[in-house]
Amino acid sequence: MVHGGQVSDPHLPEDSLDPGLYIVATPIGNLGDITLRAIEVLRGCDAVACEDTRVTGKLLRHLGISKPLWRYDDHSEHRDRNRLVESMRTRAVALVSDAGTPLVSDPGYRLVNDCRAEGIPITAAPGACAAVMGLSLSGLPNDRFLFAGFLPAKDKARREMLEELSVVDTTLVFYETAPRLLKSLESIRAILPDREVAVGRELTKLHEEMRRGLPDGLMAYYEANPPRGEIVLLVGPPPVRVMSKADGDTLLAEALETMKPSQAAAHVAKSTGLDRKALYARALELRHE
């Protein structure tokens, strides 16, 4: 049981787990965000595979748990990953990252695929995820979103990625580091200048911050207040364009060059959200003008 963020009795008997891989989400900052199920898995497993044994060791000590810690990340050699997979035939192994949900811009992808190929049972204890928390706090549209991981460090690659994503009509979610935030905001200003942006910083921690605005304003703020800590960077969808009658006529005229009036009306309605029947009537008028 957990009381006040601490395990109340670390000497309670542990329920053993069946052999396999257990993907366990850990807190992204506040240690109180560990789930009861995550604690059960960490108590019941035979070993914990982790990015940094010092970081995971601190969490386990906080929980009153002692387990063998095996260092693992996606750069581990293939033979090391093979040994880890083989161990899961007879042992329950928990996979954790330094913070948050493994595989979400964290190690684990190759390990999960190798386990699947070898028929190793896999399950997960879900929990904290900075991308989802940032989306919740930003106030940006969240009925659909695209998580795109870390933006590239080099300017050219970063701008190319933003150009590629500029056609996506939904909120974009990135991870970013504090030293690169201003460069990323500059790229967003250049490629997506009219999009609302939200910067989530130090989420769940003492100095948690969520700031939202246009790229120019956010750049001015963070130039005056250099950011620190881990960052979730969100870019809102394109602003809704109000179509004028002239705009509709232009699109219809272009479509009528290769389409019948009914097809042209359907095409323009789909791309603009304008009423199809009204567009069809106008297409007939334009055809006869």
C-alpha positions as CSV (number, residue, x, y, z in Angstrom):
1,M,0.0,0.0,0.0
2,V,1.0,3.6,-0.5
3,H,0.7,6.3,2.1
4,G,1.9,9.9,1.7
5,G,3.9,8.9,-1.4
6,Q,5.8,6.1,0.4
7,V,5.2,2.4,0.5
8,S,3.8,1.8,4.0
9,D,5.2,-1.6,4.6
10,P,8.0,-2.7,2.2
11,H,8.2,-6.1,4.0
12,L,4.8,-7.2,2.8
13,P,5.0,-10.5,0.9
14,E,5.5,-10.0,-2.8
15,D,3.1,-11.7,-5.3
16,S,5.3,-13.4,-7.9
17,L,4.6,-12.6,-11.6
18,D,4.5,-14.9,-14.6
19,P,7.6,-14.8,-16.8
20,G,7.6,-12.2,-19.5
21,L,8.1,-8.5,-20.2
22,Y,6.3,-5.9,-18.1
23,I,6.5,-2.3,-19.5
24,V,6.1,0.0,-16.5
25,A,5.5,3.8,-16.7
26,T,7.3,5.8,-14.0
27,P,6.8,9.4,-12.8
28,I,8.0,12.2,-15.0
29,G,8.8,14.3,-12.0
30,N,6.6,14.0,-8.9
31,L,7.3,10.6,-7.4
32,G,3.8,10.5,-6.1
33,D,2.6,9.8,-9.7
34,I,3.7,6.1,-9.5
35,T,0.6,3.9,-9.9
36,L,-0.4,1.1,-7.5
37,R,-0.1,-1.4,-10.3
38,A,3.3,-0.2,-11.2
39,I,4.4,-0.7,-7.6
40,E,2.9,-4.2,-7.7
41,V,4.9,-5.1,-10.8
42,L,8.1,-3.7,-9.5
43,R,7.7,-5.6,-6.2
44,G,6.8,-8.8,-8.0
45,C,9.3,-8.9,-10.8
46,D,12.6,-10.7,-10.8
47,A,14.6,-7.8,-12.3
48,V,14.3,-4.3,-13.7
49,A,15.7,-3.3,-17.1
50,C,16.4,0.4,-17.1
51,E,18.2,3.3,-18.8
52,D,20.2,4.5,-15.8
53,T,20.6,2.4,-12.8
54,R,21.1,5.4,-10.6
55,V,17.8,7.0,-11.6
56,T,15.8,3.8,-11.2
57,G,17.7,2.9,-8.0
58,K,16.5,6.2,-6.5
59,L,12.9,5.4,-7.4
60,L,13.0,1.9,-6.0
61,R,14.6,3.1,-2.8
62,H,11.7,5.6,-2.5
63,L,9.3,2.7,-2.9
64,G,11.2,0.4,-0.4
65,I,11.9,-2.1,-3.2
66,S,15.2,-3.9,-3.9
67,K,15.6,-5.6,-7.2
68,P,18.5,-6.5,-9.6
69,L,18.9,-3.6,-12.1
70,W,20.0,-4.4,-15.6
71,R,21.1,-1.5,-17.8
72,Y,19.3,-1.5,-21.1
73,D,18.7,1.0,-23.9
74,D,18.1,0.7,-27.6
75,H,21.8,1.1,-28.3
76,S,22.6,-2.0,-26.3
77,E,24.3,-4.7,-28.4
78,H,22.2,-7.3,-30.1
79,R,23.6,-10.1,-28.0
80,D,22.8,-8.2,-24.8
81,R,19.2,-7.8,-25.9
82,N,19.1,-11.5,-26.8
83,R,20.3,-12.5,-23.3
84,L,17.6,-10.2,-21.9
85,V,14.9,-11.8,-24.0
86,E,16.0,-15.3,-23.2
87,S,15.9,-14.5,-19.4
88,M,12.2,-13.7,-19.8
89,R,11.4,-17.3,-20.6
90,T,11.8,-18.0,-16.9
91,R,11.8,-14.6,-15.3
92,A,9.5,-11.6,-15.0
93,V,11.4,-8.5,-16.2
94,A,10.1,-5.0,-15.8
95,L,11.2,-2.4,-18.4
96,V,11.3,1.2,-17.2
97,S,12.8,4.4,-18.7
98,D,14.2,7.3,-16.6
99,A,10.9,9.0,-16.6
100,G,7.4,8.4,-18.1
101,T,6.3,5.7,-20.5
102,P,8.9,3.5,-22.1
103,L,9.0,3.5,-25.9
104,V,7.5,7.0,-26.1
105,S,10.7,8.7,-27.3
106,D,12.4,6.3,-24.8
107,P,14.1,2.9,-25.2
108,G,12.1,-0.3,-25.6
109,Y,11.0,-0.5,-29.3
110,R,13.6,-3.1,-30.3
111,L,13.2,-5.1,-27.1
112,V,9.4,-5.3,-27.6
113,N,9.8,-6.4,-31.2
114,D,12.3,-9.1,-30.2
115,C,10.0,-10.4,-27.5
116,R,7.1,-10.6,-29.9
117,A,9.3,-12.5,-32.4
118,E,10.3,-15.0,-29.7
119,G,6.8,-15.4,-28.3
120,I,7.6,-13.8,-25.0
121,P,4.4,-12.6,-23.2
122,I,4.2,-8.7,-22.9
123,T,2.0,-6.5,-20.9
124,A,2.1,-2.9,-19.6
125,A,1.3,-0.9,-16.5
126,P,0.4,2.5,-18.0
127,G,0.9,5.8,-16.2
128,A,2.6,9.2,-16.6
129,C,3.3,10.5,-20.1
130,A,4.6,14.1,-20.6
131,A,3.1,14.3,-24.1
132,V,-0.4,13.5,-22.9
133,M,-0.1,15.8,-19.8
134,G,1.1,18.7,-22.0
135,L,-1.8,18.2,-24.3
136,S,-4.2,18.2,-21.4
137,L,-2.8,21.4,-20.0
138,S,-2.3,23.4,-23.2
139,G,-5.9,24.1,-24.0
140,L,-5.2,23.4,-27.7
141,P,-7.6,21.1,-29.7
142,N,-7.1,17.6,-28.4
143,D,-9.8,15.5,-30.3
144,R,-6.9,14.5,-32.6
145,F,-3.2,15.1,-32.2
146,L,0.1,13.9,-33.7
147,F,3.0,13.1,-31.4
148,A,6.2,13.6,-33.4
149,G,8.9,13.0,-30.8
150,F,11.9,15.3,-30.7
151,L,12.4,17.9,-33.3
152,P,15.8,17.5,-35.2
153,A,18.7,19.4,-33.7
154,K,19.9,20.9,-37.0
155,D,18.1,23.9,-38.4
156,K,17.7,22.5,-41.9
157,A,16.3,19.2,-40.8
158,R,14.0,20.8,-38.2
159,R,12.5,23.2,-40.8
160,E,12.1,20.3,-43.3
161,M,10.2,18.3,-40.6
162,L,7.9,21.3,-39.8
163,E,7.3,21.8,-43.6
164,E,6.3,18.1,-43.9
165,L,3.9,18.4,-40.9
166,S,2.5,21.8,-42.0
167,V,-0.3,20.0,-43.9
168,V,-1.4,18.0,-40.9
169,D,-4.7,19.6,-39.7
170,T,-4.3,18.8,-36.0
171,T,-2.3,19.7,-32.9
172,L,1.3,18.7,-33.1
173,V,3.2,17.5,-30.0
174,F,7.0,17.5,-29.7
175,Y,9.5,16.9,-26.9
176,E,12.3,19.5,-26.7
177,T,15.3,20.4,-24.5
178,A,15.6,23.8,-22.9
179,P,18.8,24.8,-24.8
180,R,17.1,24.2,-28.1
181,L,13.7,25.8,-27.4
182,L,14.4,29.2,-28.9
183,K,15.8,27.7,-32.1
184,S,12.7,25.5,-32.4
185,L,10.4,28.5,-31.8
186,E,12.3,30.4,-34.4
187,S,11.7,27.6,-36.9
188,I,8.0,27.4,-36.0
189,R,7.8,31.2,-36.6
190,A,9.3,30.8,-40.0
191,I,7.3,27.8,-41.2
192,L,4.0,28.1,-39.1
193,P,3.8,31.7,-38.1
194,D,0.1,31.9,-37.5
195,R,-0.2,28.8,-35.3
196,E,-0.7,29.0,-31.6
197,V,2.1,27.4,-29.6
198,A,2.2,26.1,-26.1
199,V,5.3,25.4,-24.0
200,G,5.0,23.0,-21.1
201,R,8.0,23.0,-18.8
202,E,8.9,21.0,-15.7
203,L,5.6,19.2,-15.7
204,T,4.5,17.7,-12.3
205,K,7.5,19.5,-10.6
206,L,7.7,22.4,-8.3
207,H,8.2,25.0,-11.1
208,E,5.6,23.6,-13.5
209,E,4.7,26.0,-16.3
210,M,2.4,26.0,-19.3
211,R,2.7,29.1,-21.5
212,R,0.7,29.7,-24.7
213,G,0.8,32.2,-27.5
214,L,2.2,32.9,-31.0
215,P,5.8,32.1,-31.7
216,D,6.9,35.8,-31.6
217,G,5.6,36.3,-28.1
218,L,7.0,33.1,-26.7
219,M,10.4,33.8,-28.2
220,A,10.4,37.2,-26.5
221,Y,9.5,35.7,-23.2
222,Y,12.1,32.9,-23.2
223,E,14.8,35.3,-24.5
224,A,14.2,37.3,-21.3
225,N,13.6,34.2,-19.1
226,P,15.9,31.4,-20.3
227,P,14.1,28.1,-19.8
228,R,15.3,25.2,-17.8
229,G,14.1,21.6,-17.5
230,E,12.3,19.1,-19.8
231,I,9.9,20.6,-22.3
232,V,6.7,19.6,-24.2
233,L,6.2,21.8,-27.2
234,L,2.8,21.9,-28.8
235,V,1.7,23.6,-32.0
236,G,-2.0,24.1,-32.7
237,P,-3.8,23.2,-35.9
238,P,-4.1,25.8,-38.8
239,P,-6.6,28.6,-38.0
240,V,-10.0,28.0,-39.5
241,R,-10.1,30.0,-42.8
242,V,-13.3,31.9,-43.4
243,M,-14.1,31.4,-47.1
244,S,-15.5,34.4,-49.0
245,K,-17.9,34.0,-52.0
246,A,-15.0,35.1,-54.2
247,D,-12.7,32.4,-52.7
248,G,-15.4,29.7,-53.4
249,D,-15.9,30.9,-56.9
250,T,-12.2,30.7,-57.6
251,L,-11.9,27.2,-56.3
252,L,-15.0,26.2,-58.2
253,A,-13.7,27.7,-61.4
254,E,-10.5,25.8,-61.1
255,A,-12.3,22.5,-60.4
256,L,-14.7,23.0,-63.3
257,E,-11.7,23.0,-65.7
258,T,-11.5,19.2,-65.2
259,M,-14.7,18.2,-63.5
260,K,-18.4,18.1,-63.9
261,P,-20.4,20.6,-61.8
262,S,-21.5,17.9,-59.3
263,Q,-17.9,16.7,-59.0
264,A,-16.5,20.2,-58.6
265,A,-19.1,21.0,-55.9
266,A,-18.2,17.8,-54.0
267,H,-14.5,18.5,-54.3
268,V,-14.7,22.1,-53.0
269,A,-17.2,21.2,-50.3
270,K,-14.8,18.5,-49.0
271,S,-11.8,20.9,-48.9
272,T,-13.5,23.9,-47.5
273,G,-16.5,22.7,-45.5
274,L,-18.9,24.9,-47.5
275,D,-22.4,23.7,-48.3
276,R,-22.4,21.2,-51.2
277,K,-25.8,22.1,-52.6
278,A,-25.0,25.8,-52.6
279,L,-21.7,25.1,-54.4
280,Y,-23.5,22.9,-57.0
281,A,-26.0,25.7,-57.8
282,R,-23.1,28.2,-58.1
283,A,-21.1,25.8,-60.3
284,L,-24.1,25.6,-62.7
285,E,-24.2,29.4,-62.8
286,L,-20.4,29.6,-63.5
287,R,-20.7,27.0,-66.2
288,H,-23.2,29.1,-68.1
289,E,-21.5,32.4,-67.6
